[in-house]
Amino acid sequence: MEKTAALDSLSALAQPTRLDVFRLLMQAGPATGMAAGDISSALGIRANTLSANLSVLLAAGLVRKRRNGRSIRYFPETDQMRELLTFLMEDCCGGNPDLCAPFSARTTAEAAPCDKDKEA
């Protein structure tokens, strides 16, 4: 991941509403996602506010969308998040990657179910 892409992702998540939206979508999972109206209801966000925040997350590559009839469904981009985490951890622990092994093992093990559930 390039530094500018990492900064775009971090910037997109550095706002409370967008972070809440992204975390909610991660809970729903990359195969299921959530309809915009359901996100709005779950977080108590007005539709226009949600739309603006989803646009920022889309531009950063952290979510994707798919039209489903009259509604739009949003999905977390787990690959983008994994790349961001890898970028942040790649020079971990002053050249002693064993110190980061518990974190790396945890994120790798937890990421596996998301990969097989992800829609094309």
C-alpha positions in Angstrom: 0.0 0.0 0.0 1.3 3.4 -0.9 1.6 6.1 1.9 -1.1 8.3 0.3 -3.6 5.4 0.2 -2.8 4.7 3.9 -3.3 8.4 4.7 -6.7 8.4 2.8 -7.9 5.4 4.7 -6.8 6.7 8.1 -8.2 10.1 7.3 -11.6 8.6 6.4 -11.7 6.7 9.7 -10.6 9.6 11.8 -14.1 10.9 12.2 -16.6 9.4 14.7 -19.5 8.8 12.4 -17.4 7.2 9.6 -15.6 5.0 12.1 -19.0 3.8 13.5 -20.3 3.1 10.0 -17.2 1.1 9.1 -17.3 -0.9 12.3 -21.0 -1.6 11.8 -20.3 -2.8 8.2 -17.4 -5.0 9.5 -19.8 -6.6 12.0 -22.3 -7.3 9.2 -19.5 -8.8 7.1 -18.3 -8.5 3.5 -20.9 -10.9 2.1 -23.9 -9.5 3.9 -23.3 -5.8 4.1 -26.1 -3.4 5.0 -28.6 -1.3 3.3 -28.1 2.4 3.7 -31.4 2.8 5.5 -30.5 0.1 8.0 -27.2 1.8 8.7 -29.0 5.0 9.2 -31.4 3.4 11.6 -28.8 1.4 13.5 -26.6 4.5 14.2 -29.3 7.2 14.4 -27.8 9.1 11.5 -29.8 11.3 9.1 -29.8 10.0 5.5 -27.9 13.0 4.0 -25.3 12.9 6.8 -24.8 9.2 6.2 -24.6 9.7 2.4 -21.8 12.2 2.8 -19.9 10.0 5.2 -20.3 6.9 3.0 -18.9 8.9 0.0 -15.7 9.5 2.0 -15.4 5.8 2.9 -16.0 4.9 -0.7 -13.4 7.3 -2.0 -10.9 5.8 0.5 -11.7 2.3 -0.8 -12.9 1.1 2.6 -16.4 0.2 1.4 -18.1 -0.8 -1.8 -21.7 -0.5 -2.8 -24.2 -2.4 -4.9 -27.7 -1.3 -5.9 -30.4 -3.7 -4.8 -33.7 -2.6 -6.3 -34.4 0.8 -4.9 -31.9 0.7 -2.1 -28.1 0.7 -2.0 -26.2 -1.9 0.0 -22.8 -1.2 1.4 -20.0 -3.7 2.2 -16.7 -3.4 4.0 -13.6 -3.8 1.9 -11.7 -6.2 4.1 -8.8 -6.4 1.7 -8.2 -2.7 1.9 -8.3 -2.8 5.7 -5.9 -5.8 5.7 -3.5 -3.8 3.5 -3.7 -0.8 5.8 -3.0 -3.0 8.8 -0.1 -4.6 7.0 1.3 -1.2 6.0 1.1 0.0 9.6 2.7 -3.2 11.0 5.3 -4.0 8.3 8.2 -2.3 10.1 7.0 -3.4 13.5 8.9 -3.7 16.7 12.3 -2.4 15.6 13.2 -5.3 13.4 11.9 -7.9 15.9 8.7 -9.2 14.3 8.2 -11.8 17.0 6.9 -9.1 19.2 4.1 -8.4 16.8 3.4 -12.1 16.1 0.4 -12.4 18.5 -1.3 -9.4 16.7 -0.4 -10.7 13.2 -1.7 -14.2 14.0 -4.9 -12.9 15.4 -5.7 -10.6 12.4 -4.8 -13.4 10.0 -6.9 -16.0 11.7 -9.9 -13.6 12.1 -9.6 -12.5 8.4 -9.9 -16.0 7.0 -13.7 -16.3 7.4 -14.2 -12.9 5.7 -12.3 -14.0 2.6 -14.5 -16.9 1.8 -17.7 -14.9 2.5 -16.7 -12.0 0.2 -18.9 -11.5 -2.8 -17.4 -10.7 -6.2 
